[in-house]
């Protein structure tokens, strides 16, 4: 991820940066903590937004097309600041957490612990050999006991008399009275005399893992809120757990709107490929959600109303239809169903026509994403990601900021999210960052949060990591 000092595929040898400047560089060192994610409330509206009408939406189409439709102007819902929108989404999620369940280890991956993992036994629960070799008692040389050996999984034999040695396997229980283990490569057995010699000095306790070395019974191993990863599963199993108490994953329905969308083949006759359906479900799963197969509803208000009123998800994500064009049905349908509009437009580019609503009587939340692909990504990171994190009980990642060594252009009034890539000790802004473009974000490690008006050299900006950033390939031609 951006800011994590790990080798990156972007810095592979033989793939130099272009000879011309590639655009403003954001140094990844030193890192300093960003401000708390608990930013201003949803009522925190940029002064510029308060003093002007909502700008025309250049990317609020009903699908993932680039067609322009008029913006919805709503004096009762002024544009929310970007930090305020994210903070509100996370607070709402934390106020409606999923119920906890006892899950078998093979079903707990990706969930969040609702109960701490406490050691049920000492680890290791007995003295064990850390190496294959010989277990010895007392000073050497040692008399080799014929026909004996200690294997993992077998109970300990009789105590080992002083001055004797027997073969032992890694993980095997140490016989009582034993003083050390000699690695196979450091031992020499004189078969004619039946003696074992060490080629190195022997220190009492060497290569023995003593009982309780890792933890004692009752020690807390993992706190509430820990994300269950493969190593967490391994630790829980080692500590004696068969199941974990974890928060259920948020359930998400994805509704793809727009008559102009194709699911196969090349764009033709005014029709375009749906880019959001294939992208959103795996992205939401990467955020820890259980996602149903995307439903393509076209521009059908009745179909949208049925889908919204019959969903049993925790969150519904719609694509497009958030503006005020003739087939932009999201606002009217939300009003018809009695949903409460919590965020109606965010001061961010791309993606400002996004919205957040809550259905009555304990119904689901809805995040309405703009139809243009990169604008939809902006809405996903601004509203859906913090909301899901709160519902799932996931802790927020530590935000970090990096200094800018060149001027980075911003929007006059709104926050701007710019795809960036990690290159050695820099993060470099990428080209192809228009609201309808995915080429930049497909090559990115994260997004730089550029405040209104842009930033001068030496100013720090926040970086939003992407969950798969460490696997991103270096891509030619995407640098500014």
Residue, then its C-alpha position, 0 to 999 in steps of 0.5 A: x500500500x502507499x506509504x508502506x515501505x515494501x518493495x513495489x512492482x512499480x519499482x521493478x528494474x528495467x522500467x524507468x520513468x518517462x524522461x519528461x517530468x511525470x507530474x507532482x511527486x508526493x514523498x512517502x517519507x517521513x509519514x505523519x499521522x493525519x487528523x482523526x477520521x472523526x471530522x466535521x459533522x454532516x452539517x459541515x458545509x463548505x462556505x463556497x457551497x453555502x454561497x452558490x447553487x449546486x454546480x451542474x453535474x457533469x457525471x451524474x448519469x443514470x448508468x456508467x456513461x459520460x452523458x451529462x444531465x442537469x444537477x439536482x438543486x436542493x436548498x434543504x440539503x446543501x453540499x456536505x464537506x468531504x470530511x463531514x460526509x465520511x465521518x457521518x457515514x462511519x458514525x452511522x455504521x457504528x450506531x447500527x452494528x451487525x449481531x455477533x455469531x459464533x463461527x467455526x474457524x473455517x467460516x470466520x475469515x474476514x469477520x471482526x472479533x466481537x469477543x477477545x481471544x484469550x489463551x485457553x492453555x499455555x503456548x507451547x503447552x509443554x517444553x518442545x524441541x525447536x529443532x531436529x537433532x539430539x536431546x541431551x542431559x548433562x555435560x558431554x560427550x553423551x552416551x547414545x541410547x540405542x533404539x530410542x528417539x522422541x517424535x512429535x505427537x508421542x508422549x514423553x518416555x522415561x526421564x533422560x539420565x545424565x550423560x545420555x542422548x537420544x534423537x528428537x524431532x522438531x515439536x517433540x516433547x522434551x524428556x524430563x531432566x534433559x538440558x539442551x537440544x543439539x541440532x543435527x548439523x552441530x552433532x557428530x555421532x561416533x558409532x564405534x564408541x556409541x558416543x555423541x559429540x557436539x561441534x559447538x559449545x552447548x548452552x543449557x536450554x538451547x533450542x528448547x521452546x519452554x512451556x508458556x514461551x508465547x503466552x500463558x493460559x488466560x493471556x489476551x491474545x487478540x482484542x475485540x475489533x481485530x480483523x480475522x486474517x489467516x494468521x489470526x485463524x492459526x493463532x486461535x487454533x493453536x490456542x485451542x479454539x474451534x470457533x470465534x465470536x465475530x460480527x456478521x458481515x454486512x449484507x449489500x445489494x448492488x443495483x445497476x441503473x441505466x438503459x444504455x448499459x451492455x453486459x457483453x460485447x463492444x459498445x455500439x449504437x449509443x450503448x456502452x459497457x457496464x463498468x460498475x457491475x463487475x467492479x463494485x461487487x468484488x470491491x465491496x467484498x474486499x471491504x468485508x461485505x457479503x454481496x449479492x450478484x448485481x441486479x441490472x434494473x435499467x431506467x425503470x422507477x417501478x423496478x427500482x422501488x420494488x428492489x428497494x422495498x424488498x431488500x433485506x440487506x444492511x446497505x443498498x448501493x445504486x449506480x447512477x440516477x442521482x442527478x435530476x434528469x428525466x430518467x434519474x429516479x433515485x431521488x423521487x423513489x427515495x421520497x416515495x418510500x419515506x427514506x431520510x436523505x442524510x447526504x445529498x451531494x458532497x463537495x468532492x471531485x469527482x463524484x459530487x452527486x453521491x448521496x446517503x439515505x436511510x429507510x424508515x423502521x430499521x430499513x437499510x441504508x442506501x448509498x447512491x453512486x454517480x454513474x461515471x466510473x471514477x466518480x462512483x469510486x469516489x462515492x464508494x470511498x467517501x460513503x460506502x467504505x466508512x459506513x461498512x467499516x462501522x457496521x462490521x466493527x472494523x477499526x479505521x486504518x491509521x490515516x497518514x499524510x505525505x509532503x508534496x514537493x511540487x504544486x498539485x492542482x485542485x478544484x476551486x471549492x471542493x476536495x479532489x481525489x487523485x489516483x497515485x502510484x508508489x514509486x520508490x520514495x515518492x507517490x506520483x499522481x496519475x493521468x486519466x483521472x477524469x470522472x468517466x475514466x478507470x485507467x488511472x485508478x486501475x494502476x493506482x496504489x491509492x488516492x491523494x486527498x487534495x484540498x480545495x484550491x490545490x496544494x503548494x510544494x511542501x504541503x502535506x496531503x492525506x493518502x487513501x490506500x486501496x486494499x489490493x495496492x501491494x499487488x498493483x502492476x507498474x503501468x506504462x503511460x498512466x503518469x501525468 
